[in-house]
Amino acid sequence: MNLSKNFTLAEFTKSQAALRRGLDNTPNAEQIENIRDLVDHVLQPVRSHFARPVIITSGFRSKKLNSAIGGSATSHHMSGKAADFEIPGVANGIIAEWIQENLQFTQLILEFYTPGVPDSGWVHVAYDAQDLKEESLTVTRTIKGVHYRAGLVI
């Protein structure tokens, strides 16, 4: 199923973790509409701006899949409102910064990015038209564990 000029539903539901565990990762009609909104308002504009393929590394997650991989119990991935992605050849910090400056979103997280290492980490973005709070965070791993910091640290 095509969601836009450059995105298909299969990109959002493909999961090696689900396949290994024999879990169904099929979204319902409402979740598909949420994925379409995410594509229309964030991912297709990102794809169009950077003129390079956007690689979805984690899209829709069924509740069972989300639980199996240790995802947050309130993850936007389960409702089809979030995706983790990267663009080969473009620093994840640059992608996150462009989204923050040019698009509306619910949550933007630059995850495990190391400044100066362009292909490190990934970008997480959530889009919920009813909650466009435009929260930006940076997540890093420290000796004490995972640390969330307000804003983008690029």
N, C-alpha and C positions, 0 to 999 in steps of 0.2 A: 504494500500500500504506500503510495507516494504521499508525503505530508507537505512537501514544497518542491520547488525546482531542484533542490540539492539534498533532500533528506527523505528517508523511507522509515516506516515504522520498524522494520527489521533491525535497523541500527540501534534503536532504543530498547529493544527486547532481547537482543543477543546477549547471552551470559554463559560463559564457560562454567561458572560456579553453579548455575541452575542445571546445566547439562550434566555435570559430574554428580549432582545430588538427585537427579531425576525430578526436578521441580518445574512445575508449569509457571511460565513467566509471561502469560498472555494478559494484556490490559483489557478492561471492559470499555464500553463506549464512552463513559465519562472520563476515564483516564486517557483515552485516545484524544479526546478533545483538549484535555489539559496539555498533552504533549504537543498538539498542534499549536496551541497558544504559545508555548515555550519556543517552538520553532519560529512561528511568525514574528514574535516580538523580540527575540534575542538571537537565536542561533542562525537563522537565515540572514539577518542583518550583519552578523559577525562574518559569516561565509562570504557575503557580497562585498563587505568592506576589505577583507584581507585577500580575497580572490584566490583562496586556497582551500582544499578540503578540510573540514572540521571532523576530527576523529572522536566519536563518542566512546568513552572508556567505561562509563556506567550511566545508563539511562533509567528506564522504568525498572522497578524492582517490586515483585509481588511481596506481600507481607512475609510469606515463608522464606523467600530468598533473602529479603532484607534481614530477617532474624538470623538466618543461617550464616550470613557473612558478618554479623555483629554490627549492623547498621543501627542508627538512632531510631528509637521507637516512634519518633515524630518526623522522620525523614520525608522530605518533599518528593523523593524518588518514588515512594509507594503510591502517590497520587498522580504521578506522571508530570509533576511540576518542576522537576530538577534533572540536571544532567551534569556529569563530569566530562570534560573534554580537553583536547589540545589541538594545535595546528602545527604539523611538522614544519620546521623552519622559522617559526615565529615564537619568540620568548613568551612564556605564559604570563609574565608580569606585564608585558605590552598588551596582550589580549585583555587581561583583567582591567588594566587602566583605561583602555578604549571603551569597554563596556560601561565602566563607572562614569565616564565623561559623556557618553553618547546615548545610552539606552536606559529605559526604566526596567527595574527588576525588584524582586523581593529580597533576595540574598545573593551576594557575590562573595565567594571565598577563594582566595589564592592559597592552594593547599601544597605544603611541603616544597615551596619554591625557594631556591637558593639564588640570591642576586649574583649575577655574573655567570650563572649556569643556565642558559636559555631554555634548555629542554627539561629542566628539573620540575618536578611536581605536576600539577594540573590545575585547571580552573573548574570550580563548581559554581553553577548558577541556578537559581530558582526563580520562577515567574508565577505569581498568583495575582491576577488582575484585581482581586479584592483586597490585596495587602502589599502594595508597592512601596514598602518602607525603605528600600534602597540601602539595606544594611551591608556594609563591606567589612570583611574580616580577612586576616592572614593567619594560617595555621602552620606552626612549626613543631618539630620534634626536638625535645630537649632531654637531658639526662633524667629529669623528673617526669617525663611523659609528653603528652601532646599539649601544646599551649595555643590558645586562641587570643588574638590581639585585634582590637578595633582598627579598622582602616586597612589599606593595602600597604605592605612593606615591600618595596620594589628595589 
